[in-house]
Structures are given as structure tokens and as C-alpha cells.
Amino acid sequence: MAPPEINSDIKAREKDVHCYIADLETVNEPARRLLEKYSGIPPDQVVPHILEIRVRAWSIVPYPCIGRFHFLELSISLSPLYPTILKRMIESKHTLLDMGCCFAQDVRKLVSDGAPSENIYGAELRQEFIDLGYDLFRDRDTLKSKFLIGDVFDDSDESEFMQIEGGIDIIYAASFFHLFNWDDQVRVAELVVRLLRPVRGSIVFGRQRGNVNPAEYEHMTNQRGTMFRHNQDSWKKMWQQVGKSTGTQWDVNVTLETGRNDPDLFEADGPAPGFDGNKRRNGDGSLRFQVMRV
């Protein structure tokens, strides 16, 4: 969704960079089950199938999440809020938008768990990733979800996001806000307010990289850009600012956990000043949030 340009070594699609894992030794059980049961891929073909899709994706845009197989995480199901979200979607037919959905793996997880696919939207900058998602999950003829392709900062009337303005009950944003600096995160949050249904209980939730010292930090994949990393206080402060600018009120629940083995803590560019031996910047943590309209 229009993140800053990636560094030259990664952009060159080299496979000896820190953000590329050459081999896939194991597939986590939820992802394997999804590919075998939902997609109908034979067990002995799961790994070759994933590798073939990853090669194609890396040749298009070599994002770290592609190089490190993060698209196999099904991260939405790891949220403590997931059972509640799934219940709302099944029983109340609530709509959900996955922002920066990549291959829309979390969309497929929701569908496989019983959520109506016609009530799910995915947003992605590149159509190629949506097409690769269809190929990965082999459901082009059955999935009824709608995908919005475009720049999240395009606020023109022609933007596909305007098709769903005020019509979404739930927004999932994983590893998304942290791609941007403070000002752009505010713009994304204001768009979230526009897209969500203007009623009590509309919610945006997710996870991202944070830091105990909130500030603009060097971007993971572009040294010319910055990404603002929040702690609990700065995240709440941003939503207070967004509430004032949009005339809305929000209940913000946010946690920051440090020292965890979380994909949001990965540094694509390897060791740099201020980083420890695990290529994490000192003070980094996993920020989980739930922001609900009141």
C-alpha cells in the first residue's frame, strides 16, 4: 500500500540478503492444514507448491515478508480477539477488511473457519499478489471475497476504497501501520475511520513493530525513509489526534511486549547501529492493538 522504495540490494532480488530464507524445512500445522484441507493440495506437494509461489512473488517485489515465508503465519488467528471476530462474522454477518493483505492468507483462514467469504475484503497495492493468492490457495473460482487494488493514500473519488466507505465493521491491519512515518500513519487511521461503519463497536485491530522509545526510525527496507514505532502511550496519542480530526471517539487497548520471537521484530537490513545480535533494534517489541469506536 505504497510503502517507501526498498533498498537496492533487496530490490535487485538477490537471495543472499538477510530477509531471504532459501529452504522451507517445515510448514506450521495451521498453514499446512489450510493448504491441504481448504485448497486440496496433496501433503507431499505442499512444500514444492509454496516454494514455487514464493519464487514468483520474489521476482515481482522482494518484500521481506515474502523472503521469510511470513505469509504462512495466518496471523489473524493468533490474535486474542480472533474468536470474537469470527463469531461476529458468522452470527452477525459483519464485514471485514484486511489491509495490506499480501496473498490474502488471513482471508482464507477466516473462510476456512466459517466466515462468509462474500463479506470479506482485502486491500493490496499490487494485483500480482492477489493473483498469486488465488494460485497459492487454488480458489479463484470459489472465493467470493472482493479485493481492492490501489494506493491507500489515494483519496480521489476514483479510489477503490471509496466503494466501501462507511460499510466495514472490522478492519484487520497486521504489519501495516508501522510501514509509515507518523504523519502517514495518521492519514491511514483517518481512512480507517472513513471506511468503518459509523456505529459503536466498529473496530480496527492488529499487530506491528513497536519500541519502548517511540520515535521515527530508519525504515526496514529503505534507508531514505522512516517508520514511526509506537509504544502504548504514543499509539493512544495518535488515536486521540485522529479522534479530534474526525470528530469521533475511540477506546484504545494496546500492549507492547519485548523480547518475543515475533516476525514484526525482524530487521530486513541486518546488523546496524543500535541493533542487538538478533538484528532487533534495542527496545523493539510487538505492539498489539484493538481500537473500538464508542
VOPAGU-2260 file (C-alpha; in pm, 1 decimal, decimal comma):
REM VOPAGU-2260
SITE   aa  ch    i         X         Y         Z
SITE  MET   A    0       0,0       0,0       0,0
SITE  ALA   A    1     266,3     245,2    -118,3
SITE  PRO   A    2     544,1     185,1     135,3
SITE  PRO   A    3     876,5     361,1      65,6
SITE  GLU   A    4    1102,5     217,9    -202,5
SITE  ILE   A    5    1309,1     -80,0     -92,9
SITE  ASN   A    6    1687,0     -84,8     -69,3
SITE  SER   A    7    1895,3    -161,6    -377,2
SITE  ASP   A    8    2031,5    -497,6    -256,8
SITE  ILE   A    9    1684,2    -629,8    -184,4
SITE  LYS   A   10    1534,6    -459,0    -488,3
SITE  ALA   A   11    1787,5    -642,0    -704,8
SITE  ARG   A   12    1610,8    -961,8    -590,3
SITE  GLU   A   13    1932,9   -1107,1    -456,3
SITE  LYS   A   14    1882,0   -1420,9    -249,4
SITE  ASP   A   15    2180,2   -1376,2     -19,0
SITE  VAL   A   16    2020,4   -1093,7     180,1
SITE  HIS   A   17    1910,2   -1131,4     541,1
SITE  CYS   A   18    1542,8   -1130,0     452,7
SITE  TYR   A   19    1558,3   -1438,1     228,5
SITE  ILE   A   20    1539,8   -1792,9     363,4
SITE  ALA   A   21    1635,1   -2033,2      87,0
SITE  ASP   A   22    1476,1   -2353,2     212,9
SITE  LEU   A   23    1144,4   -2434,8     374,2
SITE  GLU   A   24    1213,5   -2717,4     614,5
SITE  THR   A   25     872,5   -2732,1     780,8
SITE  VAL   A   26     529,9   -2577,7     736,0
SITE  ASN   A   27     344,4   -2481,5    1051,5
SITE  GLU   A   28      43,0   -2701,6    1114,8
SITE  PRO   A   29    -231,1   -2436,4    1065,8
SITE  ALA   A   30     -87,8   -2334,3     728,0
SITE  ARG   A   31     -38,6   -2694,0     619,6
SITE  ARG   A   32    -392,4   -2781,9     723,8
SITE  LEU   A   33    -529,1   -2484,1     531,0
SITE  LEU   A   34    -341,2   -2578,7     215,3
SITE  GLU   A   35    -435,1   -2946,2     240,1
SITE  LYS   A   36    -797,6   -2918,8     355,0
SITE  TYR   A   37    -910,8   -2585,5     211,0
SITE  SER   A   38    -701,6   -2585,4    -106,3
SITE  GLY   A   39    -690,3   -2961,4    -164,6
SITE  ILE   A   40    -314,4   -2979,6    -212,8
SITE  PRO   A   41    -169,2   -3328,7    -154,9
SITE  PRO   A   42      59,8   -3342,9     152,0
SITE  ASP   A   43     372,8   -3424,3     -47,8
SITE  GLN   A   44     311,1   -3126,4    -277,9
SITE  VAL   A   45     261,0   -2859,4     -11,2
SITE  VAL   A   46     625,9   -2751,3      23,5
SITE  PRO   A   47     707,0   -2752,2    -352,4
SITE  HIS   A   48     386,0   -2557,8    -414,7
SITE  ILE   A   49     476,4   -2292,4    -156,9
SITE  LEU   A   50     830,0   -2260,1    -291,8
SITE  GLU   A   51     704,9   -2217,0    -647,6
SITE  ILE   A   52     469,2   -1937,3    -541,5
SITE  ARG   A   53     743,1   -1771,0    -335,8
SITE  VAL   A   54     984,0   -1770,6    -631,3
SITE  ARG   A   55     724,3   -1597,2    -845,2
SITE  ALA   A   56     642,6   -1343,6    -573,5
SITE  TRP   A   57    1009,8   -1261,7    -506,7
SITE  SER   A   58    1059,7   -1187,7    -874,9
SITE  ILE   A   59     779,4    -930,4    -860,7
SITE  VAL   A   60     859,4    -743,6    -539,9
SITE  PRO   A   61    1112,7    -891,0    -294,3
SITE  TYR   A   62     943,7    -792,1      29,6
SITE  PRO   A   63    1095,5    -935,7     349,5
SITE  CYS   A   64     762,2   -1100,0     434,4
SITE  ILE   A   65     795,9   -1296,1     109,5
SITE  GLY   A   66    1158,4   -1390,6     158,5
SITE  ARG   A   67    1096,5   -1518,2     510,8
SITE  PHE   A   68     766,7   -1700,8     444,1
SITE  HIS   A   69     570,8   -1476,3     679,6
SITE  PHE   A   70     267,5   -1527,2     458,3
SITE  LEU   A   71     234,3   -1872,9     615,0
SITE  GLU   A   72     169,3   -1735,4     962,5
SITE  LEU   A   73    -208,7   -1680,5     938,9
SITE  SER   A   74    -151,2   -1406,3    1193,2
SITE  ILE   A   75    -515,5   -1306,9    1235,3
SITE  SER   A   76    -583,9   -1636,7    1410,6
SITE  LEU   A   77    -309,3   -1561,1    1664,0
SITE  SER   A   78    -491,6   -1254,1    1792,1
SITE  PRO   A   79    -669,3   -1295,8    2127,4
SITE  LEU   A   80    -963,8   -1122,6    1960,5
SITE  TYR   A   81    -995,7   -1381,4    1683,4
SITE  PRO   A   82   -1276,5   -1593,5    1838,4
SITE  THR   A   83   -1484,0   -1278,8    1893,6
SITE  ILE   A   84   -1419,8   -1153,2    1540,7
SITE  LEU   A   85   -1509,9   -1488,8    1389,6
SITE  LYS   A   86   -1831,1   -1505,3    1593,0
SITE  ARG   A   87   -1932,3   -1155,7    1477,8
SITE  MET   A   88   -1872,3   -1252,9    1116,5
SITE  ILE   A   89   -2059,4   -1583,9    1134,2
SITE  GLU   A   90   -2353,1   -1486,9    1353,9
SITE  SER   A   91   -2398,0   -1119,3    1269,3
SITE  LYS   A   92   -2263,1   -1126,3     911,7
SITE  HIS   A   93   -2022,4    -843,7     988,8
SITE  THR   A   94   -1787,9    -730,2     714,1
SITE  LEU   A   95   -1409,2    -732,7     744,8
SITE  LEU   A   96   -1130,7    -560,4     552,7
SITE  ASP   A   97    -774,0    -696,0     562,2
SITE  MET   A   98    -543,0    -400,3     492,1
SITE  GLY   A   99    -220,9    -487,9     312,4
SITE  CYS   A  100    -340,8    -844,7     271,6
SITE  CYS   A  101     -45,9    -977,7      65,2
SITE  PHE   A  102    -172,0   -1316,3     -67,1
SITE  ALA   A  103    -486,3   -1277,5     147,4
SITE  GLN   A  104    -385,9   -1575,8     355,8
SITE  ASP   A  105    -581,5   -1442,3     653,6
SITE  VAL   A  106    -888,2   -1408,3     432,4
SITE  ARG   A  107    -862,9   -1780,2     354,3
SITE  LYS   A  108    -817,7   -1862,8     721,4
SITE  LEU   A  109   -1138,7   -1679,3     804,7
SITE  VAL   A  110   -1327,5   -1852,1     525,9
SITE  SER   A  111   -1197,4   -2194,7     624,9
SITE  ASP   A  112   -1320,6   -2128,4     979,6
SITE  GLY   A  113   -1671,4   -2046,7     861,8
SITE  ALA   A  114   -1681,9   -1673,8     784,0
SITE  PRO   A  115   -1884,4   -1591,9     468,1
SITE  SER   A  116   -1629,7   -1505,3     200,2
SITE  GLU   A  117   -1863,0   -1253,1      35,8
SITE  ASN   A  118   -1839,0   -1036,9     349,2
SITE  ILE   A  119   -1459,6   -1016,9     341,6
SITE  TYR   A  120   -1247,7    -760,4     158,6
SITE  GLY   A  121    -875,7    -745,4     105,3
SITE  ALA   A  122    -670,4    -439,9      14,2
SITE  GLU   A  123    -336,2    -462,9    -161,5
SITE  LEU   A  124    -115,4    -236,0    -368,3
SITE  ARG   A  125     -33,8    -495,5    -633,3
SITE  GLN   A  126    -275,7    -708,6    -832,2
SITE  GLU   A  127       1,6    -964,3    -882,9
SITE  PHE   A  128     -10,1   -1059,1    -515,1
SITE  ILE   A  129    -384,1   -1116,2    -529,8
SITE  ASP   A  130    -336,0   -1337,8    -835,5
SITE  LEU   A  131     -61,8   -1530,1    -655,8
SITE  GLY   A  132    -301,4   -1576,4    -364,9
SITE  TYR   A  133    -552,0   -1740,2    -596,9
SITE  ASP   A  134    -276,0   -1966,6    -725,6
SITE  LEU   A  135    -147,6   -2044,6    -375,7
SITE  PHE   A  136    -489,9   -2142,1    -244,1
SITE  ARG   A  137    -643,8   -2266,1    -570,8
SITE  ASP   A  138    -978,7   -2095,3    -511,6
SITE  ARG   A  139   -1014,4   -1847,6    -797,2
SITE  ASP   A  140   -1350,0   -1998,9    -896,7
SITE  THR   A  141   -1492,4   -2034,2    -545,8
SITE  LEU   A  142   -1375,3   -1744,7    -327,7
SITE  LYS   A  143   -1632,3   -1463,6    -324,9
SITE  SER   A  144   -1423,0   -1205,1    -141,7
SITE  LYS   A  145   -1357,3    -871,4    -312,8
SITE  PHE   A  146   -1007,8    -726,4    -343,6
SITE  LEU   A  147    -933,0    -354,6    -361,4
SITE  ILE   A  148    -620,4    -266,3    -556,1
SITE  GLY   A  149    -459,5      70,3    -509,5
SITE  ASP   A  150    -266,5     321,2    -304,1
SITE  VAL   A  151    -406,1     369,5      45,3
SITE  PHE   A  152    -318,6     739,5      17,2
SITE  ASP   A  153    -529,7     791,7    -293,7
SITE  ASP   A  154    -824,4     991,8    -163,7
SITE  SER   A  155    -977,2    1066,2    -501,7
SITE  ASP   A  156   -1332,7     969,8    -589,2
SITE  GLU   A  157   -1190,6     702,5    -821,3
SITE  SER   A  158   -1017,4     521,5    -534,7
SITE  GLU   A  159   -1149,7     171,2    -484,4
SITE  PHE   A  160   -1155,7     235,0    -111,0
SITE  MET   A  161   -1441,1     478,5    -159,4
SITE  GLN   A  162   -1658,5     188,1    -278,4
SITE  ILE   A  163   -1675,3      61,2      79,8
SITE  GLU   A  164   -1670,6     390,6     268,5
SITE  GLY   A  165   -1873,8     358,4     587,8
SITE  GLY   A  166   -1956,9      -4,5     517,7
SITE  ILE   A  167   -1697,1    -207,2     708,5
SITE  ASP   A  168   -1748,8    -341,2    1060,4
SITE  ILE   A  169   -1398,6    -476,2    1126,4
SITE  ILE   A  170   -1056,7    -384,9     989,3
SITE  TYR   A  171    -751,4    -605,0    1036,6
SITE  ALA   A  172    -413,9    -431,5     997,2
SITE  ALA   A  173    -112,8    -653,3    1060,9
SITE  SER   A  174     240,4    -523,9     999,1
SITE  PHE   A  175      83,3    -231,2     817,4
SITE  PHE   A  176      77,1      96,9    1011,0
SITE  HIS   A  177     443,3      53,5    1103,1
SITE  LEU   A  178     544,8      84,4     737,3
SITE  PHE   A  179     487,6     459,6     755,6
SITE  ASN   A  180     601,3     769,8     941,0
SITE  TRP   A  181     379,6     943,3    1197,5
SITE  ASP   A  182     201,7    1174,2     955,3
SITE  ASP   A  183     122,1     895,6     712,1
SITE  GLN   A  184       2,9     668,7     992,1
SITE  VAL   A  185    -238,6     942,9    1091,6
SITE  ARG   A  186    -361,8     955,5     732,2
SITE  VAL   A  187    -412,4     578,6     731,4
SITE  ALA   A  188    -600,1     595,8    1061,2
SITE  GLU   A  189    -825,5     870,8     925,5
SITE  LEU   A  190    -900,8     649,5     625,7
SITE  VAL   A  191    -983,8     366,1     865,8
SITE  VAL   A  192   -1237,5     595,3    1033,5
SITE  ARG   A  193   -1396,0     669,9     696,0
SITE  LEU   A  194   -1415,9     304,9     597,4
SITE  LEU   A  195   -1559,2     175,2     923,5
SITE  ARG   A  196   -1931,6     184,2     983,0
SITE  PRO   A  197   -2004,5     495,8    1195,3
SITE  VAL   A  198   -2151,0     299,6    1485,1
SITE  ARG   A  199   -2043,2     190,9    1830,6
SITE  GLY   A  200   -1842,5    -132,2    1816,4
SITE  SER   A  201   -1670,8     -80,5    1481,6
SITE  ILE   A  202   -1312,5    -188,5    1533,7
SITE  VAL   A  203    -963,0    -196,9    1389,5
SITE  PHE   A  204    -718,6    -446,3    1537,6
SITE  GLY   A  205    -382,2    -593,5    1455,5
SITE  ARG   A  206     -16,9    -606,2    1543,0
SITE  GLN   A  207     303,0    -438,4    1431,7
SITE  ARG   A  208     654,0    -348,8    1533,9
SITE  GLY   A  209     679,1    -110,0    1827,7
SITE  ASN   A  210     951,3      28,4    2050,3
SITE  VAL   A  211     965,8     132,0    2415,1
SITE  ASN   A  212    1106,0     463,4    2289,6
SITE  PRO   A  213     851,0     595,3    2036,6
SITE  ALA   A  214    1014,7     781,4    1750,7
SITE  GLU   A  215    1084,4     789,0    1379,5
SITE  TYR   A  216    1331,2     510,7    1297,6
SITE  GLU   A  217    1520,5     418,1     984,0
SITE  HIS   A  218    1289,0     226,6     754,4
SITE  MET   A  219    1334,8    -152,0     744,6
SITE  THR   A  220    1383,0    -166,8     369,6
SITE  ASN   A  221    1458,3     191,4     266,4
SITE  GLN   A  222    1728,9     394,3     436,5
SITE  ARG   A  223    1589,8     714,4     284,4
SITE  GLY   A  224    1257,5     672,9     464,0
SITE  THR   A  225    1141,0     645,7     824,3
SITE  MET   A  226     882,5     441,9    1007,7
SITE  PHE   A  227     732,4     554,6    1335,5
SITE  ARG   A  228     746,2     287,1    1604,9
SITE  HIS   A  229     492,8     329,1    1882,3
SITE  ASN   A  230     474,9     239,2    2244,4
SITE  GLN   A  231     141,8     225,5    2425,1
SITE  ASP   A  232     130,0     596,9    2501,0
SITE  SER   A  233     216,8     718,2    2152,3
SITE  TRP   A  234     -37,6     481,4    1993,9
SITE  LYS   A  235    -308,8     620,7    2221,3
SITE  LYS   A  236    -192,1     974,6    2148,9
SITE  MET   A  237    -220,5     914,5    1773,0
SITE  TRP   A  238    -578,2     792,0    1807,3
SITE  GLN   A  239    -663,8    1092,2    2023,7
SITE  GLN   A  240    -535,4    1310,6    1740,9
SITE  VAL   A  241    -736,2    1113,0    1485,9
SITE  GLY   A  242   -1045,7    1134,4    1704,4
SITE  LYS   A  243   -1018,1    1511,9    1715,6
SITE  SER   A  244    -961,7    1547,3    1342,6
SITE  THR   A  245   -1256,4    1319,9    1256,1
SITE  GLY   A  246   -1496,3    1412,1    1535,8
SITE  THR   A  247   -1500,7    1053,9    1668,0
SITE  GLN   A  248   -1416,6     875,8    1993,0
SITE  TRP   A  249   -1220,8     554,2    2032,7
SITE  ASP   A  250   -1145,6     308,2    2308,5
SITE  VAL   A  251    -781,9     207,3    2263,2
SITE  ASN   A  252    -646,7    -116,9    2405,4
SITE  VAL   A  253    -276,2    -166,3    2331,7
SITE  THR   A  254      11,0    -375,7    2462,9
SITE  LEU   A  255     382,5    -380,6    2386,4
SITE  GLU   A  256     577,4    -699,0    2450,1
SITE  THR   A  257     954,2    -705,4    2409,1
SITE  GLY   A  258    1188,5    -999,4    2374,5
SITE  ARG   A  259     943,7   -1215,9    2183,7
SITE  ASN   A  260    1016,5   -1416,6    1871,0
SITE  ASP   A  261     780,4   -1218,1    1655,3
SITE  PRO   A  262     809,0   -1162,7    1278,0
SITE  ASP   A  263     735,8    -794,6    1323,6
SITE  LEU   A  264    1070,5    -765,2    1503,1
SITE  PHE   A  265    1276,0    -880,3    1204,8
SITE  GLU   A  266    1526,9    -633,2    1060,3
SITE  ALA   A  267    1549,2    -673,0     685,2
SITE  ASP   A  268    1883,5    -498,7     651,5
SITE  GLY   A  269    2075,5    -692,9     912,3
SITE  PRO   A  270    2304,1    -551,8    1182,5
SITE  ALA   A  271    2318,7    -177,6    1219,6
SITE  PRO   A  272    2397,4      70,1    1497,8
SITE  GLY   A  273    2154,2      19,5    1784,7
SITE  PHE   A  274    2074,1    -340,7    1696,0
SITE  ASP   A  275    2142,3    -647,6    1905,5
SITE  GLY   A  276    2268,2    -983,7    1781,0
SITE  ASN   A  277    1921,6   -1088,4    1664,5
SITE  LYS   A  278    1902,6    -792,0    1429,0
SITE  ARG   A  279    1646,6    -619,9    1650,8
SITE  ARG   A  280    1675,6    -257,5    1741,8
SITE  ASN   A  281    1719,2    -205,0    2114,5
SITE  GLY   A  282    1377,1    -158,7    2273,0
SITE  ASP   A  283    1183,6    -320,4    1989,1
SITE  GLY   A  284     871,0    -512,8    2072,8
SITE  SER   A  285     547,0    -646,9    1932,7
SITE  LEU   A  286     263,8    -395,6    1956,7
SITE  ARG   A  287     -86,7    -545,8    1961,4
SITE  PHE   A  288    -386,2    -317,0    1946,1
SITE  GLN   A  289    -764,5    -304,2    1946,3
SITE  VAL   A  290    -924,0      31,8    1866,5
SITE  MET   A  291   -1302,4      35,4    1901,0
SITE  ARG   A  292   -1546,2     315,3    1826,5
SITE  VAL   A  293   -1750,3     434,0    2124,6
